[in-house]
Amino acid sequence: MSMIVYIYGEDNFRSRQYLNQTVDRFRKERDPQGLNVVFIDGKKDEITRIWDEMRAAPFLAEKRMIVAENILSGTDQNVLDSLAEGIKEKKFPENNVVVFWQGERMGKSKSAQTLNKLLAKERWAREFTFLSGAELTSWIKKEVAGRSGSIHQRAADYLAQNFGNDMWHLDTLMDQLLAHSQGQEITLADAQLFLEEKVEDSIFAMVDAIVAGNCKLSYKLINEQRRRGEEDHHLFAMILRQFRILVEMRDLFNRNENMPSAQMAQELEVHPYVAKKSLPAMKRFSLDKLKKIYEQLLEIDIKTKTGLGEPALLLDLFVRKLG
């Protein structure tokens, strides 16, 4: 009987992690020479190549593994229908392990839905939904321990509450916290310190959307900050500060294109992290455009401080004007 593995779900970080573990285990136990694991791009590869790989015999080994990524995101109905038929009629060779990993949004076609239902019924199908609450806290503690570290319960709870479904960012953050703690237990204060960087990331994304004139995304990101409890005057101050940094960085860049972000940070007396994150946005826009936007923000700042307008209304009008 052929072995079909289906790894899917909205939490594509943990599903990718599980896929990597599955492939590594197969290589260690079945394919130490590294000759019998093949990856297929389910959205691009044609049906002929897909079936050739799935039917090919193992080379100097008992088993062969074929990993098909994001098959259900493809638009070729022939591929989807052919694989569905292959599952129904058991056309997959017994000596091959076929792994379907779905990390992207699945297509809405009937063919994609049919194949998904068939795969989900397989014995080795595993769905990864987002963790929350105590389950997520437990996962964080286990991950940190697996990376030769330790984390206080309150710190793990704090990360679970503030990073939620952003598992890829949480993964990076745990590595950063482990490096920061230098073998000591990660404390609540450590976790709170690194949360500030996440707030900075949100501001960078919001400023990018505003400069690009993307009203819909700008409003979404601004309202997200409001839901988190940010007051409009503070939110406006952060946006104003970020545009000032972009203007100053662009001015330095125009005078010396080879200046690294670390040197820019030193020249402008800002944190190296802020300069590094600002660099891509700064390069996408001219100095003149950034200056015009900054001047508009200064006008809003004056109106706000002199009682000539409400920060929330002025900011929303500013975003709409840029769009």
C-alpha positions in Angstrom: 0.0 0.0 0.0 1.4 3.4 -1.0 2.1 6.0 1.7 0.6 9.4 1.1 1.3 12.2 3.6 -0.7 15.3 3.7 0.6 18.3 5.7 -1.7 21.4 5.7 -3.4 24.0 7.7 -3.4 27.8 8.4 -0.3 27.6 10.6 2.2 27.1 7.8 5.2 27.7 10.1 4.5 24.6 12.2 3.5 22.6 9.1 6.8 23.6 7.4 8.6 22.6 10.5 6.9 19.2 10.5 7.6 18.8 6.8 11.3 19.5 7.4 11.4 16.9 10.3 9.6 14.3 8.1 12.2 14.8 5.3 15.1 14.8 7.7 13.9 11.6 9.3 13.5 9.9 5.9 16.9 10.9 4.8 18.5 9.6 8.0 16.6 6.3 8.0 16.1 5.6 4.3 18.3 7.8 2.2 21.7 8.6 3.8 23.3 9.1 0.4 20.7 11.8 -0.5 19.6 10.4 -3.8 15.9 9.7 -3.2 14.3 12.9 -2.1 12.7 15.0 -4.8 10.8 18.3 -4.5 8.1 19.3 -6.9 6.6 22.8 -7.4 2.9 22.1 -7.5 2.0 25.4 -9.0 4.5 25.3 -11.9 5.6 21.8 -12.8 3.6 20.1 -15.5 1.6 16.9 -15.0 4.1 14.8 -17.0 7.0 15.7 -14.7 4.9 15.2 -11.6 3.8 11.7 -12.5 7.3 10.8 -13.8 8.7 11.7 -10.4 5.9 10.0 -8.4 6.3 6.8 -10.4 10.1 6.6 -10.6 11.7 3.7 -8.7 14.1 4.3 -5.8 17.8 4.5 -6.7 19.9 2.1 -4.7 17.4 2.2 -1.8 14.1 0.7 -0.7 12.1 3.9 -0.6 11.8 7.2 -2.5 10.2 10.4 -1.2 8.5 12.9 -3.4 7.5 16.2 -1.8 4.8 18.2 -3.8 4.5 21.7 -2.5 1.3 23.8 -2.9 -0.4 21.5 -5.4 -3.8 22.9 -4.3 -2.8 26.4 -5.2 -2.2 25.5 -8.8 -4.6 26.5 -11.6 -4.0 23.5 -13.9 -7.2 21.5 -13.5 -5.6 18.5 -15.3 -3.0 18.3 -12.6 -5.5 18.4 -9.8 -8.0 15.9 -11.5 -5.2 13.5 -12.4 -3.9 13.4 -8.8 -7.4 12.9 -7.4 -7.9 10.0 -9.8 -4.5 8.6 -8.8 -5.5 8.6 -5.1 -8.9 7.0 -5.9 -7.4 4.2 -8.1 -4.3 3.8 -6.0 -1.8 4.6 -8.8 1.0 5.6 -6.5 3.8 2.9 -6.2 4.2 1.2 -2.9 7.9 1.9 -2.6 7.4 5.7 -2.9 6.4 8.1 -0.1 4.4 10.9 -1.6 4.2 14.0 0.6 1.8 16.8 -0.2 2.6 20.1 1.7 0.1 22.9 1.4 1.4 26.1 2.8 -0.4 28.7 0.7 -4.1 29.5 0.2 -5.9 26.7 -1.6 -7.7 27.3 -4.9 -11.4 27.6 -4.9 -12.0 25.3 -7.9 -14.1 22.2 -7.6 -11.0 20.2 -8.6 -8.9 21.7 -5.7 -11.7 21.0 -3.2 -12.1 17.4 -4.3 -8.4 16.7 -4.1 -8.2 18.4 -0.7 -11.0 16.2 0.7 -9.3 13.0 -0.6 -6.0 14.0 0.9 -7.5 14.9 4.3 -8.9 11.4 4.6 -5.5 9.8 4.2 -4.1 8.0 7.2 -1.1 10.2 7.5 -2.9 13.5 7.0 -2.1 16.2 9.6 -3.6 19.6 9.9 -1.9 22.5 11.7 -4.3 25.1 13.1 -3.1 28.1 15.0 -2.3 27.6 18.7 -3.6 29.9 21.3 -3.7 30.4 25.1 -2.1 27.6 27.2 -1.3 25.5 24.1 0.7 28.3 22.5 2.5 29.1 25.8 3.4 25.4 26.1 4.7 25.3 22.5 6.9 28.4 23.2 8.4 26.8 26.3 9.1 23.6 24.4 10.7 25.4 21.5 12.9 27.4 23.7 14.0 24.3 25.6 14.7 22.5 22.3 17.1 25.4 21.4 19.0 24.8 24.7 17.4 27.7 26.6 14.8 28.4 29.2 12.0 30.9 29.5 10.0 32.1 32.5 6.3 31.3 32.5 5.3 35.0 32.5 7.6 35.7 29.6 6.1 32.8 27.6 2.6 34.0 28.4 3.5 37.5 27.3 4.8 36.3 23.9 1.8 34.1 23.4 -0.6 37.0 24.1 1.3 39.6 21.9 2.5 37.6 19.0 -0.5 35.2 18.5 -0.6 33.9 15.0 2.6 35.5 13.8 4.6 32.3 14.1 7.4 33.1 11.7 8.1 36.3 13.6 7.8 34.5 16.9 10.4 31.9 15.7 12.9 34.7 14.9 12.1 36.5 18.1 12.9 33.3 20.2 16.3 33.1 18.6 16.9 36.8 19.3 15.9 36.4 22.9 18.1 33.3 23.3 21.1 35.2 22.0 20.2 38.2 24.2 19.9 36.2 27.3 23.3 34.5 26.8 22.4 31.2 28.6 20.2 32.8 31.3 16.5 32.3 31.6 14.5 34.6 29.3 12.6 37.0 31.6 9.4 39.0 31.2 11.5 42.2 30.9 13.5 40.6 28.0 10.3 39.8 26.1 8.9 43.3 26.7 12.1 44.8 25.4 11.8 42.9 22.1 8.1 43.7 21.7 9.2 47.3 21.0 10.8 46.0 17.7 7.5 44.5 16.6 5.8 47.9 17.2 8.6 49.4 15.1 7.9 46.9 12.3 4.2 47.8 12.3 5.1 51.5 12.0 7.5 50.8 9.1 4.7 48.8 7.3 2.2 51.6 8.0 4.6 54.4 6.7 5.3 52.3 3.6 1.6 52.0 2.9 1.1 55.8 3.5 3.9 56.8 1.2 2.8 54.4 -1.5 -0.7 56.0 -1.4 -2.4 52.7 -0.5 -5.4 54.0 1.4 -7.0 50.7 2.2 -3.8 49.2 3.7 -3.0 52.4 5.5 -6.3 52.6 7.2 -6.1 49.0 8.1 -2.7 49.4 9.8 -3.7 52.6 11.5 -6.9 51.1 12.9 -4.9 48.1 14.1 -2.7 50.4 16.1 -5.8 52.1 17.5 -7.3 48.7 18.5 -4.1 48.0 20.4 -4.7 51.1 22.5 -2.4 53.6 20.8 -3.7 57.1 21.1 -3.9 59.2 17.9 -1.5 61.9 19.1 1.1 59.2 19.9 0.4 57.4 16.6 0.8 60.6 14.7 4.1 61.4 16.5 5.5 58.0 15.6 4.6 58.5 11.9 6.1 62.0 11.9 9.3 60.7 13.5 9.6 58.0 10.9 9.1 60.3 8.0 11.7 62.6 9.5 14.2 59.7 9.6 13.3 58.8 6.0 14.0 62.4 4.8 17.3 62.5 6.6 18.4 59.1 5.4 17.4 59.9 1.8 19.5 63.2 2.1 22.5 61.2 3.2 22.0 58.6 0.6 21.8 61.2 -2.2 25.2 62.5 -1.1 26.7 59.0 -0.6 25.0 56.0 -2.1 27.5 53.6 -0.6 26.9 54.7 3.0 25.8 51.6 5.0 22.8 51.8 7.3 25.0 51.4 10.4 26.9 54.6 9.5 23.6 56.4 8.7 22.4 55.4 12.2 25.5 56.9 13.7 25.2 60.1 11.7 21.5 60.6 12.5 21.8 59.3 16.1 19.1 56.6 15.7 19.2 52.9 16.6 20.9 50.7 14.0 17.8 48.5 13.9 15.6 51.5 12.9 18.1 52.6 10.2 18.3 49.1 8.8 14.5 48.7 8.6 14.1 52.2 7.1 16.6 51.7 4.3 14.4 49.8 1.8 11.5 52.2 2.2 13.8 55.2 1.8 15.3 53.9 -1.4 11.9 53.5 -3.1 11.1 57.3 -2.9 12.7 60.5 -4.0 13.9 63.1 -1.5 11.4 65.7 -2.9 8.4 63.4 -2.4 9.4 62.5 1.2 10.0 66.2 2.0 6.5 67.2 0.7 4.8 64.5 2.8 6.9 65.5 5.8 5.8 69.2 5.4 2.2 68.1 5.3 2.7 66.3 8.5 4.2 69.3 10.1 1.1 71.3 9.2 -1.1 68.7 10.8 1.2 68.8 13.9 0.7 72.6 14.2 -3.1 72.3 13.8 -3.3 69.6 16.4 -1.2 71.5 19.0 -3.1 74.7 18.4 -6.5 73.1 18.7 -7.5 73.6 15.1 -8.2 69.9 14.5 -8.6 66.5 15.9 -5.5 64.2 15.4 -7.6 61.2 14.3 -9.6 63.2 11.7 -6.5 65.0 10.4 -4.6 61.8 10.1 -7.4 60.0 8.2 -7.7 63.0 5.8 -4.0 63.1 5.3 -4.0 59.4 4.3 -6.9 59.9 1.9 -5.2 62.9 0.3 -2.1 60.9 -0.5 -4.2 58.1 -2.0 
